Amino acid sequence: MSLKQSLEWRYATKKFDPAKKLSADQLQHLLDTVHLSPSSYGLQQYKILVVEDAAIREQLRDAAYGQAQLTDSSQVIVFAAETEINEAYVKKYIDHIVEVRGIERSAVADFENVILGAIGRMGEDQKIAWAHKQAYIALGIAMAAASEAGIDNCPMEGFNAGKFDEILGLKEKGLTTSVILCIGHRAEDDHYAHFAKVRKPANELFIHI
């Protein structure tokens, strides 16, 4: 399918078939694709947790108001924003650029200064909000990639982020939950799969200037 056809096929899956799991290859393909997500300055100001442990997922379900997708999907993907975006974080990123591209550090000194200047003008709350936005870009790529691969998915914001952080030990990792994506295969009796897709008419959505 084309990406457009894939997005016409997808919907926010409400009922997953717990007996149908993604293969290791399917999951790896999805993660490899999300790994390529764009982000501001290429910093990837987030981490992505792949949660499969049944006991932890039960706890996450409780923190998501009992929504069954948390336990019935094949995996729960948690996008978590970095909470410590500072000079050390930028230095590590620049060091990685130097290593991957095999260049002198001086070649990216101006770029490093631009990033440091940008984050220096932000308060801590602004930096975390910025990181959440980058995580949402990765979420969009994940949803598109999953749909293109025939993997059902459901993005979710209906959860207690503080409890998720606690259950997953994110504070200690310098992270906080942004958004989650449940992935797997729809149950045959999920009637949401048969609803007509509703979107704004194009003439109400797009403004051509």
Secondary structure per residue as TSV (DSSP state, phi and psi in degrees):
chain	resnum	aa	ss	phi	psi
A	1	M	-	360.0	150.5
A	2	S	-	-73.1	166.9
A	3	L	H	-61.0	-40.2
A	4	K	H	-60.0	-45.4
A	5	Q	H	-64.4	-36.7
A	6	S	H	-64.5	-39.5
A	7	L	H	-74.4	-26.8
A	8	E	H	-68.7	-32.1
A	9	W	H	-75.8	-36.5
A	10	R	-	-74.9	158.3
A	11	Y	-	-154.1	168.1
A	12	A	B	-75.4	97.2
A	13	T	-	-63.2	121.7
A	14	K	S	-93.9	-26.2
A	15	K	-	-133.2	111.0
A	16	F	B	-92.6	155.0
A	17	D	-	-89.4	107.8
A	18	P	T	-64.9	-15.8
A	19	A	T	-83.6	-13.6
A	20	K	-	-103.4	111.2
A	21	K	-	-108.6	151.4
A	22	L	-	-69.3	146.7
A	23	S	-	-73.8	163.1
A	24	A	H	-59.7	-37.2
A	25	D	H	-67.6	-40.3
A	26	Q	H	-62.1	-46.3
A	27	L	H	-64.2	-43.4
A	28	Q	H	-65.4	-39.5
A	29	H	H	-60.3	-43.1
A	30	L	H	-63.5	-45.3
A	31	L	H	-66.8	-38.6
A	32	D	H	-62.4	-36.9
A	33	T	H	-70.6	-45.5
A	34	V	H	-63.2	-31.0
A	35	H	H	-56.8	-27.7
A	36	L	T	-89.0	5.4
A	37	S	-	-57.5	139.5
A	38	P	-	-73.5	156.1
A	39	S	-	-155.8	161.4
A	40	S	G	-60.1	123.3
A	41	Y	G	62.9	3.0
A	42	G	G	76.6	15.6
A	43	L	-	-72.4	-23.2
A	44	Q	-	47.8	68.8
A	45	Q	-	-79.1	45.9
A	46	Y	E	-160.1	168.5
A	47	K	E	-128.0	159.7
A	48	I	E	-122.8	119.3
A	49	L	E	-100.9	133.0
A	50	V	E	-106.1	109.1
A	51	V	E	-103.4	119.7
A	52	E	-	-122.7	-21.6
A	53	D	-	-58.2	122.4
A	54	A	H	-63.3	-41.0
A	55	A	H	-66.4	-41.9
A	56	I	H	-66.1	-38.7
A	57	R	H	-66.5	-32.1
A	58	E	H	-63.4	-41.6
A	59	Q	H	-65.3	-41.2
A	60	L	H	-64.8	-35.6
A	61	R	H	-61.7	-43.7
A	62	D	H	-60.0	-37.8
A	63	A	H	-78.4	-5.6
A	64	A	T	-114.3	30.2
A	65	Y	T	60.7	34.0
A	66	G	T	77.3	13.4
A	67	Q	-	-69.0	126.2
A	68	A	T	-68.0	-20.6
A	69	Q	H	-57.8	-29.2
A	70	L	H	-65.0	-29.2
A	71	T	H	-109.1	-23.2
A	72	D	H	-92.0	-18.8
A	73	S	S	-71.7	169.7
A	74	S	S	-72.5	-45.3
A	75	Q	E	-142.7	154.9
A	76	V	E	-110.9	121.9
A	77	I	E	-100.5	122.2
A	78	V	E	-109.5	121.1
A	79	F	E	-95.2	122.0
A	80	A	E	-125.1	127.1
A	81	A	E	-77.1	142.9
A	82	E	E	-70.0	138.4
A	83	T	S	-107.9	-1.7
A	84	E	-	-127.7	68.2
A	85	I	-	-93.1	102.3
A	86	N	S	-140.2	-169.9
A	87	E	H	-60.0	-39.8
A	88	A	H	-64.6	-37.9
A	89	Y	H	-64.1	-43.8
A	90	V	H	-66.9	-42.0
A	91	K	H	-59.7	-42.4
A	92	K	H	-62.3	-40.2
A	93	Y	H	-64.8	-45.6
A	94	I	H	-63.7	-41.3
A	95	D	H	-57.7	-38.1
A	96	H	H	-69.1	-39.7
A	97	I	H	-58.8	-46.9
A	98	V	H	-58.4	-42.8
A	99	E	H	-67.9	-47.1
A	100	V	H	-67.5	-40.4
A	101	R	H	-91.3	-8.0
A	102	G	T	62.5	46.0
A	103	I	-	-120.8	168.8
A	104	E	-	-76.5	147.4
A	105	R	G	-63.4	-29.4
A	106	S	G	-62.1	-25.2
A	107	A	G	-67.8	-22.0
A	108	V	G	-118.1	16.2
A	109	A	H	-62.3	-42.3
A	110	D	H	-64.7	-41.0
A	111	F	H	-60.9	-44.0
A	112	E	H	-60.0	-42.7
A	113	N	H	-66.1	-35.3
A	114	V	H	-62.3	-45.6
A	115	I	H	-64.8	-45.6
A	116	L	H	-61.7	-38.3
A	117	G	H	-64.0	-40.9
A	118	A	H	-64.9	-48.0
A	119	I	H	-73.1	-24.9
A	120	G	H	-67.7	-22.9
A	121	R	T	-88.6	-2.4
A	122	M	S	-102.5	143.6
A	123	G	-	-78.6	170.0
A	124	E	H	-61.0	-41.8
A	125	D	H	-64.1	-37.4
A	126	Q	H	-65.1	-40.0
A	127	K	H	-65.7	-39.3
A	128	I	H	-68.3	-40.8
A	129	A	H	-61.0	-40.8
A	130	W	H	-60.7	-44.0
A	131	A	H	-64.6	-39.4
A	132	H	H	-59.6	-40.9
A	133	K	H	-61.7	-39.9
A	134	Q	H	-66.7	-36.7
A	135	A	H	-63.0	-35.9
A	136	Y	H	-69.1	-30.8
A	137	I	H	-62.3	-44.8
A	138	A	H	-62.8	-37.6
A	139	L	H	-59.1	-45.6
A	140	G	H	-60.0	-42.6
A	141	I	H	-63.2	-41.5
A	142	A	H	-62.5	-43.7
A	143	M	H	-64.0	-43.0
A	144	A	H	-65.9	-43.8
A	145	A	H	-64.5	-42.0
A	146	A	H	-62.9	-46.5
A	147	S	H	-61.7	-41.9
A	148	E	H	-63.9	-28.9
A	149	A	T	-91.6	5.1
A	150	G	T	75.3	26.2
A	151	I	-	-103.9	124.0
A	152	D	E	-71.8	152.0
A	153	N	E	-154.5	154.8
A	154	C	E	-144.8	108.2
A	155	P	E	-74.6	143.9
A	156	M	E	-140.8	133.0
A	157	E	-	-115.3	-5.1
A	158	G	-	-82.7	75.0
A	159	F	S	-156.6	163.6
A	160	N	-	-89.1	104.4
A	161	A	H	-61.7	-38.3
A	162	G	H	-61.2	-41.3
A	163	K	H	-69.0	-38.4
A	164	F	H	-59.6	-45.8
A	165	D	H	-57.9	-40.9
A	166	E	H	-68.6	-47.5
A	167	I	H	-61.4	-39.8
A	168	L	H	-92.2	-0.5
A	169	G	T	63.0	38.7
A	170	L	T	-76.3	-33.9
A	171	K	G	-57.3	-41.7
A	172	E	G	-66.5	-22.2
A	173	K	G	-93.8	2.0
A	174	G	T	71.3	36.7
A	175	L	E	-133.7	161.1
A	176	T	E	-146.8	142.4
A	177	T	E	-63.8	132.9
A	178	S	E	-99.6	-58.7
A	179	V	E	-161.6	161.5
A	180	I	E	-128.4	159.2
A	181	L	E	-136.7	118.4
A	182	C	E	-91.7	135.3
A	183	I	E	-128.8	152.2
A	184	G	E	161.7	-140.0
A	185	H	-	-133.1	134.4
A	186	R	B	-61.1	146.6
A	187	A	-	-75.1	147.8
A	188	E	T	-62.5	-26.9
A	189	D	T	-100.3	19.2
A	190	D	-	-78.8	101.7
A	191	H	G	-69.0	-16.5
A	192	Y	G	-63.2	-23.8
A	193	A	G	-65.2	-20.3
A	194	H	G	-102.6	1.4
A	195	F	S	-73.2	141.8
A	196	A	-	-65.0	138.2
A	197	K	-	-72.6	129.8
A	198	V	-	-111.7	120.5
A	199	R	-	-136.5	158.4
A	200	K	-	-56.9	146.7
A	201	P	-	-57.9	146.2
A	202	A	H	-56.5	-37.0
A	203	N	H	-72.0	-11.5
A	204	E	H	-98.0	-18.7
A	205	L	H	-93.7	-44.0
A	206	F	-	-96.5	135.5
A	207	I	-	-118.8	115.4
A	208	H	-	-96.6	125.3
A	209	I	-	-116.6	360.0
